[in-house]
Every structure is written in C-alpha cells, then in structure tokens.
C-alpha cells in the first residue's frame, strides 16, 4: 500500500527576499506519515520548508519531498499522484492566495505597502478526477473559534464538493501545545471526536482510514431492458411520505426502500429527498455474488441499496427500511463500528447487531429501530400500511391534545417517535425567539412503560431544550430529572437539558447488591427534599474524592456498612433536581453477604429482594433508572 501525505505551510514569495506564510509546523502531518510507515505503508511526505528542516520529527523510512510555494506543492503533488496512491492525506496548510511577485526587492522606504494577491485554485477539488475512485482521499479543515456544529457543517461541505472519503476538522483554539483534538467527518454525516496528543490522534485517524479503506463495494450497472417489478413500489411511496411529512428527509441525506418480488424500490442517490414522489423511486436488483446493482432508471439508486438488499435477504419479515439522520427513536440496539454506508461490511455489522438483539430477547425478527453509530438511524418496517396508519392516528390525536392545551399545532415541525416499527408519539419542534425547543407527546396507549423517559433522555443527550405547556403540568416531572427552567412564556416554560447545565453538583450513590441472597440495599430518605422517597445511600463528592471513594464513604456514613470486599459491576449516571441540581454517578457493587444496616439521620435502609424492590413507592426517577439498569445487568 502506498500513501501520500502533504504537511506544513506554503511560503508564497512577495519579492526576492520576502514571503507570505502561515503558522503551520506540519508536525501533525508528520505524525500521520510516521504512523502509516509503522504499519508497513510506503509513504511520500510532501513537506513544507519548516517541516523539512526538522528531520528529527520524521521517521527515516518516510520519503520526504520538500516544497515551498503553492506552485511547488502543486507540481510535487502531480508527480506523487502518478500513479494514484491508495491513500492521500491533504494535511498541508495551503495558501488561498499568492502575491503577484515583484522583481528584485521592494524598497522599505515607503510608510505603507500594498501587496496584490491572486486566488489559488483548490488542490483538493482536482484530486478525485486525477486519482480516481480507488484513492482514499482525506481532506483537512482548520477553522478558528466556531461552534462544533459549524465545524461539522464545513467538513460535510468539503466532502461533497471534493468527493472526499473523510474530512479532518478542528478548531485553532483547541490546539494547545501537543494536544490535537479533532472531529472526523464522514460522507454519511457522522462526526467522530478524537482527543489526545498529535501522535495519539494520528494513530486514531490512521486506524479509521485503514478500516474504511479495506471495505467491499458494489458496482452500479444500467440496463434499459431490466424488468421492473411493480410489487413494493407503493410501500416505498408510503414510507417516503411518512419520512417527508415527519421532517426526517430533506436535502441529500437519508433514504427509504421497500422490497419487491425481485429486488427493491429505493430513493435515488444525491437528490433532494423532500420533493420526491412515487414516480422518482428507482427499482434496483442486487447481485451479491458479482457485487453489482442493476437499474433501468437514469438516476442511480441510494448508495445503501446493497446493504438494504442484504437485510431483505436475511430477514424475511422486514419489508421496508427508513434510513435518516435526524429522528426520535427508542433503539432496539446500536451498531459498534462506523463502516462507510453501502459497504458489505456495514450490512454484515447490521445483521450481527440484530442477531445479537434477538439472542438477548430484544428483537423478534420483524420491525426494529437500529442506531447506526455516528450514522443516524435505520428503521426496519414489517408493514408500511400499518406504519402509515400509526402516523395518521398519532398525528391527529396530538393535534387534538395541543389544541386543548392552547398551542397552535401549525407552529411546530413534527418528528414521529419510533419504537421498533411503531410510531408511539410525536416530538414537536417550536421556534421561540429564534431558538428551537421541543415538546414530546406519547399516545396514551404507549404510556406507563418508561418510553417517555427514554425519549427525554435522547433529547437531553442531543442538548435540545424542551417547551412544556402549563396546562400539561409536567414542569415538576422535568425538574425531578435535572431539567432547569430557562424562562417562562405565556402559558408555557422553556427548560434547559441537564447535559447543558454547568451548575450541577457532582454526587455519588451506591447500589449494593447481595450477590448470594438476590437482594439490594435501599432505604427511605429522612431529610428534605426527598423525605419519604426510596433511594440509595449517597451524597456530594468531597474535594479530591473519586466517585467510588465518595460512594463507599456515604455508604458507611448513612448505613454503617463498611464492606471488606466488593466487586464493581458498573455505573449509571443520572441527573436529579432543578435548584439545586445534581449529577449523580451510581456505582453498582456486589458484596458477599448482607451486613445489617444501621438507621441514620439521612436514611432508613434495609435489604429488599429484586422481586419486591420495583414495587416500592414513592421512588425518585433517578433511583428507578438505576434499578432498571441494575436489573438489565443482572439478567
């Protein structure tokens, strides 16, 4: 395998002695080259003058080609990409403009000096045509003092315009000393954060590039004589309408498909999905042996077509698929590896994940809702007709509810809430004074099983604010879970998620488990604000304490139990309270035996069997969540 890495800054001549340059040292590019050559890759490092003057930064096995100006880098890159390399990392800090050069040396006598500059062409934009699709092309984007959302958006634009396989995006303000945090933006919309030193982050980058480079793709074939099977087209159209009306499709991202008697009907690739109709769907037939995707239509089918065909072949009860990047989903399971979309490896990963869920009793072989790590959501649908009925029923009931509490339904953007392939409720996004805030609503028949809490957890994890109507009387419910009242409106309140709060007090609690007796230690709180509630021993972290140290200290102070031996089984983080609010890390500890607890001023604790503990009332939301996590872990 051969790789080309560009690194360091260009130096653009103003006259015979002066240049325009930048602060890039090129050390991160050198770290990439060093890691590649350590893996046995032959590496050509196109190094700026500053980097090339430090051979001690570069592994001696790396072939170094020095460049100065943009023109010299362009020429060196032309030579290095003939023939095309397997991997190409464009990490150099390339000048966007070059001065119109002045012969000789400009006099230094003048008080002011004007330098005229011409824009340089973008090197990255020309490389895909030059190298072809066989080269894994990595672009780099450095911005300064921008939000993470803007950084990711710029990275995605670079991928699309340059047809790159990956974009390495970072912010100048985060580059302190040898620390080199960055975000790896993928063509499918993922954004993978990596932290560490230059060498550590370079290793993580090379890991991902080599993983994604060694994937298996299908080849597209157009056959005007292909017999298009009409079966399944209406099902795909139903799913398309739901995704459009539910705000899940728009722009170029996402797709829907439905199996047909032979092949599948799927949305076309690289077109705006919002305006598509049934006539725009593409019939595709996949040959998994020869790895081809055949269609008769002018437009190519979604790049995910081979993956979706594999799912249909593997799981006969799955008849339709919705892949979106923005949704409210209670996931059946989550994949672990961020494979490129449309690859055989991604399809196999999805299959393994679903089979794992089936083995654990979490999937019955039909509808599912899968979280694709750093790649959005995949909804597997058994019946498109039933899903459409769900959508209309839930939407109509929600509108009646919203009208009843004084909100205008037309002011909201809707998102269906999925559990497997059923729509169980709606998320409604309102824009209030230019800021988005979400309201969630579950259909009455889907309440009471913890689904609402899971939806709110997802909103908190994504940092989304919530708007709650006064008539709904749910403000206290949110406050109990760490949401803070941000502001009050006429008839409503906007709440900040606990994940965005900077005033939460760190705390620890302990779920002590009698491993032999099948019991757990829990007690009634005796002090406000949780007086009378069942809870675990716990309290605030003291300065310098670890979570485990604090949990054990609180256990001894509140129950008198000081275990000589424990086994740590896991942790669960919960948010509790509004003012004050706490970020509580609960530690699950197994103990051999069950020492009798001593009642203290804070709690009256006792050992309770697993069968009984879930029935204790009243119980704070955080305690219930810990118990659910502990129960799942024990099963």
ROLUMDREN-471896 format. One record per residue (C-alpha): residue in three letters; x, y negated, z. Coordinates in steps of 0.2 Angstrom, whole numbers, plus 5000, padded with zeros to 4 digits. Each point is the difference from the previous one (the first is absolute). Example, Ala and Ser with C-alpha at 12.3 -4.5 7.8 and 13.67 -1.06 7.14 Angstrom:
ALA506250225039 SER500649834997 
***
This chain:
UNK500050005000 UNK500649834996 UNK499549835008 UNK500449824996 UNK499949875014 UNK500249824998 UNK500449905016 UNK500749835005 UNK499649824993 UNK500449934983 UNK501149844999 UNK499449894986 UNK501449874994 UNK499649825000 UNK501749954993 UNK501750074999 UNK500250015019 UNK498249995008 UNK498650135001 UNK498250025007 UNK499950165010 UNK499050065015 UNK500350085017 UNK499850184995 UNK501550115006 UNK499450164991 UNK500350115015 UNK498350075000 UNK500250054981 UNK501750075005 UNK499250105014 UNK498850084987 UNK501450044989 UNK501050085014 UNK498450115005 UNK499750054983 UNK501850064997 UNK500050095016 UNK498550104993 UNK501150054985 UNK499349874988 UNK501249924988 UNK499849815003 UNK500549854990 UNK499949855011 UNK499949834991 UNK500749895013 UNK500049815001 UNK501749925003 UNK499849985019 UNK499550185002 UNK501450064989 UNK501349915010 UNK499550115015 UNK500550184994 UNK499950055019 UNK498149994999 UNK499950124985 UNK500350195000 UNK501550044989 UNK499050124990 UNK498949864993 UNK500549934983 UNK500049815002 UNK499749884986 UNK500349825004 UNK498849864994 UNK500049815002 UNK498649914991 UNK498350064994 UNK500750024982 UNK501350125007 UNK498850105010 UNK498950014985 UNK501450074990 UNK500650125013 UNK498250065003 UNK499850034981 UNK501650115000 UNK499550095016 UNK498250054994 UNK500750084984 UNK499650145002 UNK498549975012 UNK500450045018 UNK498950115011 UNK499949875013 UNK500149814999 UNK500149895015 UNK499949814996 UNK500649935016 UNK501049864993 UNK499549825005 UNK499949934982 UNK499949824997 UNK498349944992 UNK500949864992 UNK501749964992 UNK500849834998 UNK500349944983 UNK501950015001 UNK501149844999 UNK501750014991 UNK501449975012 UNK499749935017 UNK498749885004 UNK500649845008 UNK499749985019 UNK500049814999 UNK498149994998 UNK498949975015 UNK498750124993 UNK500150154988 UNK498650074990 UNK500250184994 UNK498850074987 UNK499650185001 UNK499150134988 UNK498950145006 UNK500850174999 UNK498950154993 UNK499550135013 UNK501150154999 UNK498850115008 UNK498749974988 UNK501050074985 UNK500750165009 UNK498550114998 UNK500049984981 UNK501950024999 UNK500150165012 UNK498350084997 UNK498950095012 UNK501350125005 UNK500949875011 UNK499449975018 UNK500049815000 UNK500149925017 UNK499749815001 UNK500549885014 UNK499049855007 UNK500749885013 UNK498949865006 UNK500149885015 UNK498849975014 UNK498450084992 UNK498750125008 UNK500150184998 UNK498550004989 UNK500849884988 UNK501650104999 UNK499150154996 UNK498949914987 UNK501649934991 UNK500850185000 UNK498450074992 UNK500149874987 UNK501850044996 UNK499650184998 UNK498649974988 UNK500949874989 UNK501750105000 UNK499250175000 UNK501150045014 UNK499950165011 UNK500349915016 UNK500349835007 UNK501149965015 UNK499349845008 UNK500649915015 UNK500049835008 UNK501649895003 UNK499549965017 UNK500050185006 UNK501850034994 UNK501049975016 UNK501850065001 UNK500150184994 UNK498150035002 UNK499150024983 UNK498150035002 UNK499050024984 UNK498450064993 UNK500050134986 UNK498649964988 UNK499450154989 UNK499049994984 UNK498550085008 UNK499949855012 UNK500950085015 UNK501149895011 UNK501250105011 UNK501049905013 UNK501750055004 UNK501149935014 UNK501850015005 UNK501849964995 UNK500549984981 UNK500750185000 UNK498450075009 UNK498849914989 UNK501050054984 UNK499950185006 UNK498149995001 UNK499949924983 UNK501050134992 UNK499050145009 UNK498449934992 UNK500749974983 UNK500750174998 UNK498450075007 UNK498949914988 UNK501250024985 UNK500050195001 UNK498150014997 UNK499050094986 UNK498949914988 UNK498850044986 UNK500149934983 UNK498549914992 UNK499350074983 UNK498749924989 UNK498950124990 UNK498649924990 UNK499250174997 UNK499950045019 UNK498350065004 UNK499449895014 UNK498950095013 UNK498649895005 UNK499750095017 UNK500649905014 UNK500049834992 UNK498549945009 UNK500750055017 UNK501649904996 UNK498949854995 UNK499150025017 UNK501650005010 UNK500649854989 UNK498549905005 UNK500250045019 UNK501849954999 UNK499749844991 UNK498549955010 UNK500950045016 UNK501549894996 UNK501250144999 UNK500549984982 UNK500649844992 UNK501549964990 UNK501150144993 UNK500150115016 UNK499050155004 UNK499050124990 UNK498550125000 UNK499750174992 UNK498850144999 UNK500350184994 UNK499250054984 UNK499850184992 UNK501749984992 UNK501149875007 UNK499449845009 UNK499349834997 UNK501149865008 UNK500249814999 UNK501349944988 UNK501849945005 UNK500649825002 UNK498349924997 UNK498949895012 UNK498950135008 UNK498749875006 UNK499249984983 UNK500050184994 UNK498450104996 UNK499650184995 UNK500549974982 UNK501849955006 UNK500350175008 UNK501450114992 UNK499850194998 UNK501650095003 UNK500650185000 UNK501550055010 UNK501150144995 UNK501050045016 UNK501150134991 UNK500749884987 UNK499749855011 UNK499049904987 UNK498449895002 UNK499049994984 UNK498749874996 UNK499149944985 UNK499749825006 UNK501149864996 UNK500349955018 UNK501150125010 UNK499250085015 UNK500549965018 UNK501850055005 UNK499250105014 UNK499150114987 UNK501250165002 UNK499849985019 UNK498150005000 UNK499950144988 UNK501150105011 UNK498849975015 UNK498550054989 UNK500950164995 UNK500450045018 UNK498449955009 UNK498450054991 UNK498949905012 UNK500849844996 UNK499149924985 UNK500549825001 UNK501549895006 UNK500149825005 UNK501849935002 UNK500149825007 UNK501249895010 UNK498849905010 UNK498650105010 UNK499350045017 UNK500350185002 UNK499950135015 UNK501450114993 UNK499950194999 UNK501950015000 UNK501549904994 UNK501450054988 UNK501849985005 UNK501149964985 UNK499849854989 UNK500150094983 UNK499749894984 UNK498250014994 UNK499650124987 UNK501550125003 UNK499850195003 UNK500849975017 UNK498749885005 UNK498650134995 UNK500950145010 UNK500249895015 UNK498149965000 UNK499650184998 UNK501150055015 UNK499349865011 UNK498250064996 UNK500450185004 UNK500849955016 UNK498449915005 UNK499050154995 UNK501150115011 UNK499849885015 UNK498150004997 UNK499949824994 UNK499450044982 UNK498850124992 UNK500650004982 UNK498849874994 UNK500049815003 UNK501549925008 UNK500749835003 UNK501950014999 UNK501249865005 UNK501450004987 UNK501649935010 UNK500449834993 UNK498850034985 UNK498249965006 UNK498650135001 UNK499450154990 UNK498150045003 UNK499550184994 UNK498250014995 UNK498950154999 UNK498449914993 UNK500149834992 UNK498149995000 UNK500050035019 UNK501349875002 UNK499149874990 UNK498450045011 UNK501049975015 UNK500749834993 UNK498249944996 UNK499350065017 UNK501449935011 UNK500149834990 UNK498149975002 UNK499950045018 UNK501549895003 UNK499249854991 UNK498450035011 UNK501150005016 UNK501049844995 UNK498449914996 UNK499350045017 UNK501549935009 UNK500149844990 UNK501450034987 UNK499849984982 UNK500550164991 UNK500549914984 UNK501449915009 UNK501050165003 UNK501150124989 UNK499550185003 UNK501150155003 UNK499250175003 UNK500750105015 UNK500450174995 UNK500150165011 UNK500550144988 UNK498849974985 UNK498649925010 UNK499749825001 UNK499649975019 UNK500049815001 UNK500649844993 UNK501449885003 UNK499549824995 UNK501349874997 UNK499549825004 UNK501149854996 UNK499949875014 UNK500949844998 UNK501150084987 UNK500550155011 UNK499350184998 UNK499150085014 UNK499250175000 UNK498450075007 UNK499750195001 UNK498450095000 UNK499650195002 UNK498450074994 UNK499050055016 UNK500150194995 UNK501949995001 UNK500249925017 UNK500550075016 UNK501550114994 UNK501449885001 UNK500049954982 UNK499749825003 UNK501549995011 UNK501150084987 UNK499449874987 UNK500549865012 UNK501650085003 UNK500450004982 UNK499549814999 UNK501249975015 UNK501450104992 UNK499849894984 UNK500049845010 UNK498249954995 UNK499049885010 UNK498250055004 UNK498449895001 UNK498650065011 UNK498349925001 UNK499349955017 UNK498450104997 UNK501050164998 UNK500749995018 UNK501650084996 UNK501349875006 UNK500350095016 UNK500250164991 UNK501449924990 UNK500849925015 UNK500150165009 UNK501150064986 UNK501249865001 UNK499249884987 UNK500149825004 UNK498749874997 UNK500849884987 UNK498649874998 UNK498149995001 UNK498949964986 UNK498149964999 UNK499350175005 UNK501650104998 UNK501850025007 UNK501750034991 UNK501150135008 UNK501950024998 UNK500650194999 UNK501150055015 UNK501450054987 UNK500249814997 UNK500049945018 UNK501649945008 UNK499349985017 UNK499750195004 UNK500850065016 UNK501050164998 UNK499350145011 UNK500250195002 UNK498850145006 UNK500250185003 UNK498950154994 UNK500650145012 UNK499550174994 UNK500050165011 UNK500650114986 UNK499650165010 UNK498349955007 UNK499349914984 UNK499749845010 UNK500449824998 UNK500349875014 UNK498849854999 UNK499149885013 UNK498849865003 UNK500849835000 UNK499749915017 UNK500549824994 UNK499349884988 UNK499849984985 UNK499850194998 UNK499350045017 UNK498950164999 UNK500750054983 UNK500950174997 UNK501849974995 UNK501850065001 UNK501349945012 UNK501049864993 UNK500549815000 UNK501149874993 UNK501850034995 UNK501349925012 UNK501549914992 UNK501350134993 UNK498850155002 UNK499750124986 UNK498250064997 UNK500450175008 UNK500849925015 UNK498549895003 UNK498850144997 UNK500850115013 UNK500249865013 UNK498149954998 UNK499650195002 UNK500950015017 UNK499449835006 UNK498150034996 UNK499950195003 UNK501550055011 UNK500550134987 UNK501950004996 UNK500250154988 UNK501750095000 UNK499850064983 UNK498949954985 UNK500050024981 UNK499549854989 UNK498750054988 UNK499749844991 UNK499549825001 UNK498449904995 UNK500049814999 UNK498449915004 UNK499549825002 UNK498949945015 UNK499249845005 UNK499849824993 UNK500749885013 UNK501150085006 UNK500350134987 UNK501250155002 UNK500950114988 UNK500050165009 UNK501150154995 UNK499350165008 UNK501350145002 UNK499350185000 UNK501050105012 UNK499850195004 UNK500350065018 UNK500250175007 UNK498750005014 UNK498849875007 UNK500649905015 UNK498549935010 UNK499949814996 UNK499949875014 UNK498649874999 UNK500849824999 UNK499349834999 UNK500050004981 UNK499350174996 UNK499150155007 UNK500850144989 UNK499650194999 UNK500350144988 UNK498650034987 UNK499850144988 UNK500149974981 UNK498250054999 UNK499449885013 UNK501149854996 UNK499149944984 UNK498449995010 UNK500649875013 UNK499249834999 UNK500349865000 UNK501650014991 UNK501049864992 UNK500350014981 UNK501950025001 UNK499850155012 UNK498850084988 UNK501249984986 UNK501450075010 UNK498950155004 UNK499550034982 UNK501950004995 UNK500450115015 UNK498650124995 UNK500650014982 UNK501850035005 UNK499450155012 UNK499050084987 
***
